């Protein structure tokens, strides 16, 4: 499977679920924003300044469901803080983000595999140890990934609640 296959699957889907478990994701699209974050700049992403956010707004407005669970480890990595800040802008245009601390429950301890579920297709996302994306792998064992999704969701709370309770310093000012 290559990225073109992944895009075709995603484009055909109406339900897009993502499980994220790594302390960081080193993807080229975020290099500048993450560097700015590390300098103390809090850049907001909006439909006006980011084509993906604009597309996500349109897709969710058309009825597509985009949702994710982010499993965190503490101490919180700098990248995870950056990500939690940015998720607020994605949620503002229709994504649903849920967050869990791996230490909350033993059922979360072995969730270290990142994946998407597009309608009824599971795709494992393969990263190296540092968080560089390597390749997607379509999986035949959908039921296993549905069970992992449900397990993560059982122990996660909505992003807004998580930030209010555990990371209030990461709450973005209203746009």
C-alpha positions as CSV (number, residue, x, y, z in Angstrom):
1,X,0.0,0.0,0.0
2,X,1.3,3.5,-0.8
3,X,0.0,7.0,0.0
4,X,-2.1,7.2,-3.1
5,X,-3.9,4.1,-2.0
6,X,-4.4,5.7,1.5
7,X,-5.8,8.8,-0.1
8,X,-8.2,6.8,-2.3
9,X,-9.5,5.0,0.8
10,X,-9.9,8.1,2.8
11,X,-11.6,10.0,0.0
12,X,-14.2,7.3,-0.4
13,X,-15.0,7.1,3.3
14,X,-17.5,9.0,5.4
15,X,-16.2,7.9,8.8
16,X,-12.6,8.6,9.6
17,X,-11.2,7.4,13.0
18,X,-7.6,7.8,14.1
19,X,-5.7,6.4,17.1
20,X,-2.5,8.2,17.9
21,X,-0.1,6.8,20.5
22,X,3.4,8.1,19.9
23,X,5.1,10.9,21.9
24,X,5.8,12.8,18.7
25,X,5.2,12.7,15.0
26,X,8.0,14.2,12.9
27,X,6.2,15.1,9.7
28,X,7.5,17.6,7.2
29,X,4.1,19.5,7.1
30,X,4.6,20.5,10.7
31,X,8.3,21.5,10.9
32,X,7.7,25.2,10.7
33,X,4.8,25.3,13.1
34,X,6.5,23.1,15.6
35,X,9.7,25.2,15.4
36,X,7.5,28.3,16.1
37,X,5.9,26.5,19.0
38,X,9.3,25.7,20.5
39,X,10.1,29.4,20.2
40,X,7.0,30.2,22.2
41,X,4.8,31.3,19.3
42,X,1.2,29.9,19.4
43,X,0.1,29.8,15.7
44,X,-3.6,29.1,15.2
45,X,-4.7,27.2,12.1
46,X,-7.9,28.3,10.5
47,X,-9.8,27.7,7.3
48,X,-8.4,31.0,6.1
49,X,-4.7,30.1,6.6
50,X,-4.6,26.3,6.2
51,X,-6.1,24.4,3.3
52,X,-6.5,21.2,5.3
53,X,-8.5,23.0,8.0
54,X,-10.7,24.5,5.3
55,X,-11.2,21.1,3.7
56,X,-12.0,19.5,7.1
57,X,-14.6,22.2,7.8
58,X,-16.2,21.4,4.4
59,X,-16.1,17.6,4.9
60,X,-17.6,17.7,8.3
61,X,-20.3,20.2,7.2
62,X,-21.2,17.8,4.5
63,X,-21.7,15.0,7.1
64,X,-18.4,13.2,7.2
65,X,-17.3,12.1,10.7
66,X,-13.7,12.8,11.6
67,X,-12.7,11.7,15.1
68,X,-9.6,10.6,17.0
69,X,-8.3,9.4,20.3
70,X,-4.9,10.7,21.4
71,X,-3.2,8.5,24.0
72,X,-0.6,10.5,26.0
73,X,2.3,9.6,28.2
74,X,3.6,11.8,31.0
75,X,5.7,13.8,31.4
76,X,4.0,15.3,28.4
77,X,6.3,15.7,25.4
78,X,6.8,19.1,23.9
79,X,5.3,17.8,20.7
80,X,2.2,16.4,22.5
81,X,1.6,19.8,24.0
82,X,1.9,21.4,20.5
83,X,-0.6,18.8,19.2
84,X,-3.1,19.3,21.9
85,X,-3.0,23.1,21.3
86,X,-3.6,22.5,17.5
87,X,-6.4,20.0,18.0
88,X,-8.6,22.8,19.3
89,X,-8.6,24.4,15.9
90,X,-9.5,21.1,14.2
91,X,-12.3,20.5,16.7
92,X,-13.6,24.1,16.0
93,X,-14.3,23.0,12.4
94,X,-15.9,19.7,13.2
95,X,-13.4,17.1,14.2
96,X,-14.0,15.3,17.5
97,X,-10.9,14.7,19.6
98,X,-10.7,12.5,22.7
99,X,-7.7,12.2,25.0
100,X,-6.5,9.7,27.5
101,X,-3.5,9.4,29.8
102,X,-1.9,6.0,29.3
103,X,-1.5,5.8,33.1
104,X,-5.2,6.0,33.8
105,X,-6.0,2.4,33.1
106,X,-4.1,-0.8,32.5
107,X,-6.1,-1.4,29.3
108,X,-4.2,1.5,27.7
109,X,-0.7,0.3,28.6
110,X,-0.3,-1.8,25.5
111,X,-1.8,0.7,23.0
112,X,1.2,1.6,20.9
113,X,-0.1,1.1,17.4
114,X,-1.3,4.0,15.3
115,X,-4.0,3.4,12.8
116,X,-7.0,4.8,10.8
117,X,-10.3,3.1,10.4
118,X,-12.0,4.4,7.3
119,X,-15.6,3.1,7.3
120,X,-14.8,-0.6,7.4
121,X,-11.1,-0.5,6.3
122,X,-8.3,-0.6,8.9
123,X,-5.0,1.0,8.0
124,X,-2.0,0.7,10.3
125,X,0.4,3.7,10.2
126,X,4.0,2.6,10.5
127,X,6.5,5.0,12.1
128,X,10.1,4.7,13.2
129,X,11.2,5.1,16.8
130,X,11.6,8.8,16.4
131,X,8.2,9.4,14.9
132,X,9.0,9.7,11.2
133,X,6.2,8.2,9.1
134,X,7.3,5.2,7.0
135,X,4.3,3.8,5.3
136,X,0.6,2.7,5.6
137,X,-0.4,-0.9,5.8
138,X,-4.0,-2.0,5.0
139,X,-5.1,-4.6,7.5
140,X,-7.5,-7.5,7.1
141,X,-8.3,-7.8,10.8
142,X,-10.8,-5.0,11.1
143,X,-12.4,-6.5,14.2
144,X,-9.1,-6.2,16.1
145,X,-8.8,-2.5,15.2
146,X,-12.5,-1.8,16.2
147,X,-11.8,-3.4,19.5
148,X,-8.6,-1.3,20.0
149,X,-10.6,1.8,19.0
150,X,-13.4,1.0,21.5
151,X,-10.9,0.3,24.3
152,X,-9.2,3.6,23.8
153,X,-12.6,5.4,23.7
154,X,-13.7,3.8,26.9
155,X,-10.9,5.5,28.8
156,X,-10.8,8.9,26.9
157,X,-12.5,12.2,27.5
158,X,-13.3,15.0,25.1
159,X,-10.4,17.3,24.4
160,X,-12.0,20.4,26.0
161,X,-12.7,18.5,29.2
162,X,-9.1,17.2,29.2
163,X,-7.6,20.6,28.7
164,X,-9.7,22.2,31.4
165,X,-8.9,19.5,33.9
166,X,-5.3,18.6,33.2
167,X,-3.7,21.1,30.8
168,X,-5.3,24.5,31.3
169,X,-2.2,26.3,30.1
170,X,-2.8,24.8,26.6
171,X,-6.3,26.2,26.2
172,X,-6.2,28.5,23.1
173,X,-7.7,31.9,23.3
174,X,-10.9,32.2,21.2
175,X,-10.4,33.3,17.6
